[in-house]
Amino acid sequence: MNDLQTVRAALSPVEVPPDVVDRSRHRLQNHVLAPRRRRVRPLALGAGLAAAGAAAAVVVATLPGTPAPAPQPQAVAPVVTGTQVLLAAATVAEHAPAGTGEYWHVKTATDHLVYENWYTADGRMWFRGEKSGNHVKPLGDSPLRLAGTTVTFEQLRTLPTDPAALRNWLVDAIAHSGARTSAGPYTAEDREQELLLSTVSLVSTLPAPPPVRAAAFRSIAAYPGVRDLGPLPGGRGFLLPGDYRLVVDPATARISHTSMFVTADGGIHKVAGPRGAEVSAEWTDSLPQ
């Protein structure tokens, strides 16, 4: 018999005997007239089983010899690299207030010497240090210094705020500065050193606006071979190409110590020791007498 024949047989009418009909009618009447019995709700039964299971779990947990639950893994603190610290300092610098004042004051202190310079936007400078008998001395017109390259307040305000564009601007300025060493014109190594020092000057001793300082920090972070020296007094230490050292305060994005800085006459002063010279630079409205 195929499927179609099976369906037809199931649907075909069949004669039912009378006694079978009577027995079925009596069963239906008895079922309708019988009293109803209370049914047990499945939900209550399930709740009872759940409670019993919980009680059993407590008993099992308190049995002697039961193994303790496995300890949960503890969160591991992420490793912060020196590059990340410099990039974080760039973000802090970018959102820092620009600052205002009558004079831009730069102070550098080594173990034996302290130098201070005050600059005005129109190019005048005052100096205090060993050569001035530690008295403030006006030196007339004196430009700001990147390294071997001079820069004005107006140029600083208009420097590129993109790290690559800032680097290109500095490379071009160095190439046209006409600076020379005692042995002759700058070599490629000399130009690369001046580029790095000029970038460091932008974040340490020059009144660069916040977006420019941020670009300079990002440029330093991109240098190959920058090594993190870890926490030092005054911030976080970094070793730069050429064995130059910086200590950066990540909270303020300021340089607290450096092993090299550009003097007012454009010379490069190197300082020995693990931290180098202490340096500070800020706007002020007062000129000490």
C-alpha positions in Angstrom: 0.0 0.0 0.0 1.4 3.4 -1.0 1.1 6.7 1.0 -2.0 7.8 -1.0 -3.8 4.5 -0.3 -3.0 4.7 3.4 -4.5 8.2 3.7 -7.6 7.1 1.9 -8.1 4.1 4.2 -7.7 6.4 7.3 -10.4 8.8 6.0 -12.9 6.1 4.8 -16.2 5.8 6.9 -16.4 2.7 9.2 -19.6 1.1 10.8 -19.4 1.3 14.7 -21.4 -1.4 16.6 -24.3 -0.1 18.9 -22.9 -1.7 22.1 -19.6 0.2 21.6 -21.5 3.5 21.3 -23.5 2.8 24.6 -20.3 2.1 26.6 -18.6 5.3 25.3 -21.7 7.4 26.2 -21.8 6.0 29.8 -18.0 6.8 30.3 -18.6 10.4 29.1 -21.5 10.9 31.5 -19.6 9.5 34.5 -16.7 11.8 33.7 -18.9 14.9 33.5 -20.8 14.2 36.7 -17.8 13.1 38.9 -16.5 15.7 41.4 -13.4 17.6 40.3 -10.0 16.9 42.0 -7.6 19.7 42.9 -4.6 19.8 40.6 -1.1 20.4 41.8 0.3 23.5 40.1 3.5 22.7 38.2 5.0 26.1 39.2 4.7 25.3 42.9 6.1 21.9 42.4 9.0 23.5 40.5 9.7 26.0 43.2 9.7 23.2 45.8 12.2 21.2 43.8 14.4 24.4 43.4 14.3 25.0 47.1 15.2 21.4 47.8 18.1 21.6 45.3 19.4 24.8 47.0 19.3 23.1 50.4 21.1 20.1 49.0 23.8 22.5 47.5 24.3 24.1 50.9 24.7 20.7 52.5 27.1 19.6 49.9 29.1 22.8 50.2 29.5 22.3 53.9 30.5 18.7 53.8 34.1 18.2 54.9 36.5 17.4 52.1 34.5 19.4 49.6 36.9 21.2 47.2 36.9 25.0 47.5 35.7 26.9 44.4 38.4 27.9 42.0 39.7 31.5 42.5 38.6 34.1 40.0 41.4 35.5 37.8 42.6 38.9 38.9 42.7 41.9 36.5 46.3 42.6 35.3 47.3 46.2 35.2 48.2 47.2 31.6 51.8 47.9 30.8 52.3 51.6 29.9 55.2 52.3 27.5 57.3 55.4 27.3 55.7 56.3 24.0 52.3 56.2 25.6 53.5 58.6 28.3 54.8 61.1 25.8 51.6 60.9 23.8 49.6 61.4 27.0 51.8 64.5 27.7 51.0 65.7 24.2 47.3 65.5 25.0 47.8 67.4 28.3 49.8 70.1 26.5 47.2 70.5 23.8 44.5 71.3 26.3 46.6 73.4 28.6 45.9 77.2 28.9 48.1 79.3 26.7 49.2 81.6 29.5 49.9 85.3 29.3 52.3 87.8 30.7 54.7 90.7 30.0 57.9 88.5 30.1 58.7 85.0 29.2 61.0 83.7 32.0 63.4 80.8 31.6 65.4 79.4 34.4 68.0 76.6 34.2 69.9 75.4 37.2 72.8 72.9 37.5 74.7 71.8 40.6 76.8 75.0 40.5 75.2 77.5 38.2 71.8 79.2 37.7 70.9 81.0 34.5 67.8 83.2 34.1 66.5 85.0 31.0 63.5 87.3 30.5 62.2 88.0 27.0 59.6 90.4 25.7 57.5 89.9 22.6 59.4 92.9 20.9 62.7 91.1 21.2 64.3 92.5 24.3 66.1 90.3 26.9 67.4 90.5 30.4 69.9 88.1 31.9 70.9 87.0 35.3 73.8 84.6 36.1 77.4 84.2 36.9 78.5 86.6 34.1 76.2 89.3 35.4 77.2 89.0 39.0 73.8 87.5 39.7 72.2 90.8 38.9 69.5 91.3 36.3 71.2 92.9 33.3 69.5 94.1 30.1 71.1 92.8 26.9 69.1 94.7 24.4 67.6 92.9 21.4 68.1 89.2 21.5 65.9 86.6 19.6 64.6 83.3 20.9 66.7 80.3 20.1 65.6 76.9 18.8 69.2 75.5 18.6 71.4 77.2 16.0 68.2 78.8 14.5 66.5 81.9 15.8 62.8 82.3 16.0 60.4 85.1 16.8 57.3 85.1 19.0 55.2 85.5 15.9 56.8 82.5 14.2 56.2 80.4 17.3 52.5 81.3 17.2 52.2 80.2 13.6 54.2 77.0 13.6 52.5 73.9 12.2 50.5 71.8 14.7 50.9 68.6 12.8 54.0 66.6 13.8 55.2 65.8 10.3 54.6 69.4 9.1 56.4 70.8 12.2 59.4 68.6 11.5 59.5 69.7 7.9 59.4 73.4 9.0 62.3 72.8 11.4 64.3 70.9 8.7 63.9 73.8 6.3 64.8 76.4 8.9 67.9 74.5 9.9 69.0 74.1 6.2 68.7 77.9 5.7 70.1 79.0 9.0 73.7 79.1 7.8 74.8 77.6 11.1 78.3 76.1 11.1 80.4 74.1 13.5 84.0 74.8 14.3 85.0 72.1 11.8 82.9 73.7 9.0 79.3 73.4 7.7 76.8 71.1 9.4 76.9 67.4 8.5 73.8 65.3 8.2 74.4 64.1 11.8 74.7 67.7 13.0 71.5 68.7 11.3 69.7 65.7 12.9 71.0 66.6 16.3 69.9 70.2 15.9 66.4 69.0 14.7 66.0 67.0 17.9 67.3 69.8 20.2 65.0 72.3 18.4 62.0 70.0 19.0 63.0 69.6 22.7 63.3 73.4 23.0 59.7 73.8 21.9 58.5 71.7 24.8 61.0 73.0 27.4 62.2 76.6 27.1 60.3 78.4 24.4 56.8 80.0 24.6 55.3 77.8 22.0 51.5 77.7 22.1 49.8 74.5 23.4 49.0 72.9 19.9 52.6 73.4 18.8 54.0 71.9 22.1 51.6 68.9 21.6 53.0 68.4 18.0 56.5 68.6 19.4 55.8 65.9 22.0 54.3 63.7 19.4 57.4 64.2 17.2 59.7 63.2 20.1 57.5 60.1 20.8 58.0 59.0 17.1 61.8 59.1 17.3 63.3 55.6 16.9 65.4 54.6 19.9 63.6 56.7 22.6 63.9 54.7 25.8 61.8 54.9 28.9 63.9 55.4 32.1 61.0 55.0 34.4 59.9 57.3 37.3 62.4 59.9 38.4 62.2 62.9 40.7 60.1 65.4 38.8 58.3 63.0 36.5 59.2 60.3 34.0 62.7 59.9 32.5 63.5 59.4 28.8 66.7 58.7 27.0 66.8 60.2 23.5 69.0 59.6 20.5 72.5 61.0 21.2 72.2 60.0 24.9 70.2 63.1 25.8 67.9 62.8 28.8 64.6 64.4 29.6 62.4 64.2 32.7 58.7 64.9 31.8 56.0 65.7 34.3 53.0 63.8 32.7 50.5 65.7 34.8 51.5 69.2 33.5 53.3 68.2 30.3 56.3 70.3 31.4 60.0 69.4 31.3 61.4 69.5 34.8 65.0 68.3 33.9 67.1 68.0 30.8 70.7 67.0 30.1 71.0 69.7 27.4 69.5 73.2 26.8 70.1 76.0 24.4 71.7 79.1 25.9 70.7 82.7 25.1 73.5 83.0 22.6 72.6 79.8 20.8 75.1 77.5 22.4 74.2 74.0 23.4 74.9 73.4 27.1 75.3 69.7 28.2 74.9 68.7 31.8 76.2 65.4 33.3 74.3 63.4 35.9 71.2 61.2 35.8 68.7 64.1 35.8 70.7 66.9 34.2 69.7 70.5 34.7 66.5 71.7 36.4 64.5 73.8 34.0 61.4 75.9 34.3 59.7 78.3 31.8 56.6 80.4 32.3 55.0 83.8 31.7 55.3 86.5 34.3 54.5 90.1 34.7 57.4 91.0 37.0 61.0 91.7 36.2 63.3 91.3 39.3 65.5 94.3 40.0 
